[in-house]
């Protein structure tokens, strides 16, 4: 029953106060009330310590992830001011920990206490305190030791102080994110590692020490030369060109009526045919969604590389110009910018919108790239050639994608029939199963033997393409493979760089509860089975992971004793059956196409009596290795495997 809404009157308007502003609506500040929001709250505390270090106060920050999901961040900065503020008529600890939009970073464009800071809005520390189950604070400054405690956003016990003459300054904050605020407070160690590594990259010389209590490990993140060291790490032994580092400064404004502000930036890049990575940071915050620096880099690189290709006459006649994706496919780029005025998209700081930063960085990169191409012609030629390779591969992939999507889309009905596919009657997906069989003769036998209510049949014509070795263009040019994919109905999983847009996989669209591979029990049959499995492994591995793929076992021997017939699926079963019979005859089982319908039903298709082997993912590394050895390009490994294990697969009875 839907509850009727209360009357909307003058007393309906309410105002959240104090900690309620965050505890009841955490996603407004942190972008989410889930794990991502909790992660952002943790970064708010770390970023305050980073701001101190960037101003020259402390060069080590220690972060501890405790077993109970609490966190400790310790720095060696100046220590947060906590005593009475004569201007605001309140204690500074009340302003910093209990008032939103209170902080010391509003005048950073006018010679304040911080120049280039992560924190700008006076929200992070207070909002994290409000969102905590508890927060304990230890501060050393002015030869005094200060302590504070908060519980669920409220201070407990006021400010405590003890003399601490000569003690180094700094701040230690320990808190536990509150499960009443966040739906998930179990932040992984990987979040800390990723975050601290990024901060070490853009804060040269600042050391981060991360202790993870659950695993009992301690790690350090440190880049002495910052961005320069990181670009060298990314490019290590794999780059087309040597890493280049540029630095610049500027002063300007976003609009005529807006104040001027300072910007400084460093950009490092190289090109690679083996790796690609692009990162943007502003005031050391990772700009996951880019914004102004991303727009600047895109425009500058396209403009400079396109101009070089044109001037060098490398475009073919009537060829379209490059786009940024063609450059990005081989670009390793890190841009780290700082400004005294920053327009973040929101409090999560994943994108900035400063117009001046975009314009000045774009002009700087265009100029530097033009000079670089003139002074480094060999590298410029490599960049141009690789960009054109990427462009032409992309265009070829787009043409193939258009053609392939036409082949793979469409429902299986009378107007869009797959050749020789035999459907079943039921629409109940929990019952429908499809037999993939070997050739027309097996199709005929299985068609006569099946239960047409829920069993469909799809024949494959001969040995299908080895999908492990072929590229996607060749794979999807195969009618057998595209017909199989259309019959399955779930699309394909494609992750290759230039073909990832072909990915159309959706498990919910699978037309079958079971996909059963049914081939003859001989060498040719086993090879066809392996090739079909290879196709699944390459194009729809999730079907294997989800336990949808099966192999129908065919009997090896038909044993007759009087009017009774027995079927043996292994040599051991043959021995067991014949041991209890006085008189019998043995016949090697025929191919599927030669079997009588009654036998096919009993041995291969009847759910009550058939034998199905589930194809399970198991150890995916071992499976991948075996596929590569037996069906890949590693001829040396395949030869070694045959020499060592080949004797196990020889049927000696056929040689005698």
N, C-alpha and C positions, 0 to 999 in steps of 0.2 A: 504494500500500500504506500502510495506517495504522500508524504507529509505536506500538509498545506503550509505555505509560507506565512510567517507572522506579518503583521501590519508594518509597513515601511513609513515611519513617522519621524518627528523631530528628535525623539530620543533614541532612534536607531543608529545614529552616527556615533562611533566610538573611536578613541585614539589610543593606540598602543603606547605604553610608557616603559622607560628603562629597558630592562633585559627582554621584555615581551617583544620589542621591536625586531629582535633577532631570533629569539627562541620559537616564536610562532610563525615567522616567515623567513627562515634561513636562506632560502634560495634567492631572495632579493639581493642579499649581500654576496653569497658564495656561489651563486649560479645554479645550485642544486641542493636538495636536502639528502642526497645519497652520498656514496663514497667519493664522487668527484668534488662535491661541496666540502666534505670533510678534508680532503686533500688540500683544497684551496685554503682552508682555515689554517692548516699547518704551515703552508708556505708563507702566510701573512706574518707569522712569528719569525720564521727564518729570514724573511726579507728585511725585517727591521735590523737584525744583526748584520746582514750584508751591507745595509746603508751605513752603519757605523764603521765597518771595515773599509768601505770605499772612501770615507772621509779621512782615513788614516789612523783609525783607532782599533787596533787588533788585527791580527793576520791569521787567526785560527777560530773556527766556529765548530762547536761539538754538538752533535745531534744524536740522541738515543731513542730508539724505538723499544719500548718496554713490552713485557709479555702480556700485560693487561690492556694493551692498546693506548696507554698513556705515552706522552712524548716529553722529552726534555731538550731544550735548546739553550746552550751556554755560549756567551761571547765574552770578549775582552775589550768591549767598547767603553764609552764614557760613563755608562750606567744611566738608566732612565731617571730624569729629574722627578722627584716625588714630593718635595716640600711645598710650602705655601706659595701660591702665585698671586702676587699683589695686583696684577692687572685683571685677572679673571675672578679674583676674590674666592678662590677655591684651592684646595690642595692639588698639585699636579697629578698625584696618583689617581685622584677622582676623575680628573679630566681625561687622562690617558686610558684608564681601564674601564671607566663607567660612563663616558660621554662620547656618543658618535659625533663625528666631524670635529674632533679635538686632537691636535697634534702639533709637532714642531716643524712641519715641512711645507707650510703654506707660503712662506716667503723665500723659497729657494731661488727664485729669479731676481731677488733683491738683496743678495749677500747674506742670507740666513744661515742657520746651523747646518743645513744640508744643501749640496749643489745639485748633483744628479742622483735622485733617490727613487727607489722602487715604490716606497710609500708616499702617497700624495694627499689622500683624501681624509686621513684621520679616522679611518674605519676599521682597519685590520685587527689591531690589538684589542680594541674594545669589543668588536663583534665576536672575535674568537673567545674572549673571556666570557661573554654572554652565552656562547654556545657550548660551554664546558661544564662537565659534571663538577669539576673543581679545578682551581688554578692556584699554584703556589709560586710566589715570586721572591727571588733573592737578588738584591741590588747592592753593589758596592760603589760608592762615590763620596767625595768630600770626607774621606777618612771615617765613613760611617757605614754600618751594615744595616740595610733596611729589609724588612720582610712583610709580605702581604699574603692573605689567603682569601680566595673567593669560592663560593659554592653556589652553583646554578645561577650565576650572574650577580650574586649579592656578596658584598664584602663581609668577612667574618673577623671581628677583632681589631679593625682599624690598622694603622701603620705602626709597626714595631721598629725600634732602632736601638743599636748598640754601637759603642765606639769601636772602630777598626782602623787605628792609625797605621798608615803605610801599606794597607792592603791594596793590591791591584784593583783597578776599577773593572766593572763588567756587570752583566745581567744574566741570571739563570732563571728560566721559566719552565716549570713542569705542570702539565695539565692533561686531563683526559677528555676528549670530545664526548659529548653527552648523547647517549642513545635515545634520549627523549627528543633531541633536536634533529639528529641525523639518522636516517634509516640504516646506515651502515658505517661503522667507525673502524672496521678492520682494514686499515690502510696497509698495503703490501710493502715489503722491503724494496721491491723494484721501483715503487714510486719515489722513495727516498734516493735510491741510487741514480735514477734518471734525472731527478731534480737537482741533486747536488753536483752531478757531473756537468750539467748544463751551466750551473752557476760558477763552477770552477773554470769553465771555458771562457766565460765573459768577464770574469774577475781575476785577471792575471795576478798570480802570486798569493791569492787567498786560498788557504788550506781548509778543507772540510773533512772532519773526522766523524764517520758514521758508525755507531755501535748498534748492532742488532741483537738484542737479548735473546729472542726466541732461537736464533741459530748459533749464538755465542760467537759471532764474528765482528771484527772491526775493520773498516776499510777507510782509505784516504782518497780524496779527489783533489788533484792539484795540477794546474797547468801554469808553469812559470812564465811562459810567453803568451798565455791565453789563447786567443783565436788562432794565432800563428801555429802554435803547437797542435791544436786540434785539427786544423786543415791538413797538416803534415801527417797526422795519424790516419785520417780518412783516406788520404791519397797514397798511403804507404805501398810503394812498389807496383801500383796499379794505374797510375795516372798517365794520360796522354801528354799532359803539360805539367811543368813544375808549379807548385803553389805560388801564388802572388798575394802580397799583403799591401793594402793601401789604407792610409789614414787621412782624415780631413776634418775641418772645423768650419763652422759658418754661424752667422747671426742674422736673424730675420724674423718675420712675423707671418701668421697664417692669414691675416686680413689687414687692410690698411688701418683700421681702427683698433686693432689688437696690439698688445705690448710685444716688443721685440724679445727674443730669447736666444740662448746659446744652444748650438747643436754640435756634437762631435761624433764621429763614427769611424769604424774600421771595417773593411771588407776584405775577405780572403777567399780566393777561388782557385780552382784548377778544373781541367776537363779529364774525363775518364770514359773508357768504353766498357768498364767493368762495374762501375759503381756510380750512384747518383744520390745526392743528399743536399737539401736546402734548408737552412735554419735562419730565422730572424729573431733578434733580441732587442729589447729597448729598455734602457735603464736596468739591464740584466734580466728582465722578465722575458721568458720565452713567448714570442708572439705566434702561438699555434695557428691563428687564423690570419696572420700577416698584417694586412692593412697597408699603410703608407709605404713602408720599406719594400714590401712585396711588389706593389704596383710600380715603384721606381725601378727595381731590378728587372722586372719583366720587360718594361718599355726600353730600358737602356740596353740590355743584352740583345733583344731582337733588332733594335735600330743599328747597333754597331756591327753585329755579325751579318745581318742582311746587307749592309753597305759594303762590307768586305767581299761578300760572295758576288755581289753585282759588279764591283770594280775589278774583280779577278776573272769575270766572265765564266763563272762556274755553274750558273743556272742554265738548264737546257732551254731551247726555244719554247716560249709560251708556258714555261713552268711557273707554278704559283710560288710566291715567296714563303719563306719559313715562318713558323709560328713559335711561340715560346716553348710549347711542349717538345719541339724538336731539339731545342737547346737543353731544356731541363733534363731530358733523358740521359745526358752525359755530364751534367754540371754538378760540381761539388762547390757549394757556396755558403759562407757564413757572413751575415751582416749584423754587426752589433753597434747600435746607436744609443746616444744619451742626449737628453735635452733638459733644460731647466723649466720648460713648460711642456706638459704632455697631455694630449687628449686621448685617453683610453676609451675604447668602445664601451666598456663597463668596468665594474669593480674587479672582475676576474682577470683583467689585463691581458687578454689573448689577442688583442688587435689595437692598433692606434690609427687615428684619423688625421693627424697633423698635415695640413696642406704644404707648409713650408718644408717639412722634413722630406716629403715625397719629391717636391720640385728640386730641392738642392741636392739630394742624393741621386736623383735621376741624371741631372746635369753633370755631377761629379763622375758618375760611372761611365757615361757616354764619352766624356773627355778622356778619362784614363784608359778606357778600352781602345779608343782610336789610336792613342799614343802607343799603347802596348802592341797593337797589331802591326804598327809601322816598325817598331823596334825589334819585334820578335816574329818575323815573317814565317819561320818554320813552324812555330806554335800556332800562328794564325791559320796556316794552311791545314794543319791537323784539325783544328776546331771547326773550320769551314767544311772539311771533308766529312768529319763525323756527324756534324749537324745535318748535312745533306743525306747521309746514310739513314739517319733517324727519320728525316722527313719522308724519304721515299719508302722506307719500311712502313711508316704510319699510313701513308696514302695507299700502299698496296694492301695493308691490313684492313683499311676502311672499305676498299672495294670487295675484298674477300668476305668481310663481315656482312656487307649488304647481301651478297649472293648466298652466303651460308644461312643467314637468318630466314631468307625466303624458303630455303630447303628444310629448315628445322621447325618452322612454325606451321600451324594448321592442325586441326583436329583430325582424328582417324575416323572417317565416316565414308559414306558412299561417294561423296563428291571429292574426297581427297584420299583415295585408297593407296595403301602401301602394297607394292607388288607381292602377291602370294601370302600376305599376312592373313591369318584366320583368327577372327575375334571370337570371344565367348559371349554368352547372352547376359549374364548378370552385370549389373552396374554397382554392386556392392564391392567396394575396394578392399574390404577385409577378406574377401574370398577369392578375388580374381588372381590368377597366376598365369604366367606366360612361359612356355617352353621354347627356348632358342635351340633349334635342331639343325642337323648337318645335312643339307641338300634336299632335293625334291622327293627322293624315295623315302627318307625319314619323315618328311612332311606328310606323305600319304599314309604311312603306317601309324604315325601319332594321331593324325586326324581321325582315323577309324577307331583308334583305341581310347581316345580321350573322353572326358565328360564335358560335353560342349557347353554345359551350364556355366562352368567357372574356369575352364582351361583353354587358353589361347595358344596359338603356335606361330612362330616366326622362323622361317628357314633362312640359313645363310648359304650363300652360293660359293662353295669352295673355301679356300683359306683366305681369311680377311687380312687386311693390311696390318703390319706390325706397327701399332700406334706409338710404341716407345721410341722408335727411331725416326718416324716421319714427322714433318712439320705440319702445322695446323691446316695450311692450304691443301696439302696432299690428303690429309685425313678426311677433311670435309668435302673433298672431291669424290670420295668413295660413296657410291650409292648404297652399298650394303651398310656402311656405318651410319650414314645419315638416316637411312630407313630404320635402323635399330634405335637410334636416338629419338626419332619421331614416335616410334611405337612405345618406348619407355615413357615419354611425355614430360619428363622432369627437366629437360634442358641439359646443358653441359657446364662443367666447372673448368674455366680457363683462367690461368693466372700469369701467363707470359706477358712481358712488358708491353709489346706492341699489339697483343691480342686480347688483353684483359677485358675489353668491352664486349667480347664474344660471350663472356660468362652470363649464363641465363638460368643457372641451376635453382630449382625450387622443389624440395623434397615433397612438399604437399601436393604437387602436381603429378607425382608418380602414379601411373595407371594400374599398378600391380602390387599385391601383398608379397608375392614371391616371384623372383626372376630366376628361372631354372635353366642351366646349361645342360644340354643333352646331346652327347656325341658318341660315336662308336668307341668300343673299348679296344682300340688298336693305336698304333703309332700316329697315323694320320688324325684320328679322332682326338688323341691327347694333344696334338699340336694345335688343332683348331680350338680346342678348349682353352689352351694357354693363350692363344691370340685373342680370344673373346675376353678372357680375364684381364689381359693387358689393356684392352680397350676400356674396360670398366675402371681399371687402376688409373689410367691416364685421364679419362674424360668424366667419370662419375664415381670417384673414390668414396663419396659419402654413402653410396648404396652398399658398399662393402662394410663400412664402419657401422651402418645401421642394421646389418644382418639381413639384408634383403636379397642377397645373391646366394644361390645354391647350385650344387652339381648333382645331377641325377646319375646314380651309379647303375651301370648296366652289368648283367651277369657275364662272367667269363665262360662258364660252362653250363650246358644243359644236360642233366643226368637222367636217363630213363631206366626205370625198373618196373617191368610189367606194364600196368596201365598208369603208373604214377610218374610224375615228372618233378625233378628237383632242380633248383638253380643255385649255383655256387658263384659267389662274387669274388672269392679269393682262392688261392691254392690251398690254404688251410681249410677253408670250408669244403672244398672238393674232397680233401682227404677225410674230413669228418663224416661227410655224407656217404662216401663209398665204403667206409669202414663198417657201417651198419647194414650194408646191402649185400645179399648173396650173389645176385646176378644183376648186371646193369650194363648200360652202354653210355659212353660219354661223347658228347659232341661240342666242339668249340662253338660258342655262341656266334650267330650270324650278325651282320650289320643291322642297324636299326631298321633299315628299309626292307629287310627280308623277314622280319619277325611277324608272326601272326598277331592280329589285334588283341586276342585274349592274353597272349603272353606279354605283349607290351603293357597292357593294362595292369596285369598282376605284378610285373617286375619293375615298371618304370613310372607309371602314372597314377595308380591307385593310392590315395593318401594313407590307406590302412596297411598296405604291404610294400610300398616302394621304399627305397633307401635314398635319402637326400643328405648330401654333405654340405653343411653350412660353410660358406667362405667367410672367414673371420679376419679382421685386420691383424691380430696378433702383434708381433714385433714388426712395426712398419719399416724400421731400418733394415732388418734382415730381408723382408719382402722386397724392398726397393733394391737391395743389393743383388738378390737372386734374379729379379727381372732384368737388371742391367747386365748381369753376367750372361744369362741365357738368351736374352733377346735384344740387348743393347749393342753399342759399337765397340765394346771392349773385347776384341778378338783374342787377345793374349790371355785374359782371365777366363774366357770361355774354353779355350784350348786346354788350359791347366785344369779346369774343372772336369772336362771330359776325360782327360788322362787319369785323374784321380778317382772319379766316381762312375765313369762310363760303363764299367763292367756290371754295375748294379742294375742297369736298364736294358741289358741284352737278354733276349728270350732265347736261351740255349736250346730249347725244344725245337725251335724253328731252324736251327743250324744243323741238327742231327739228321 
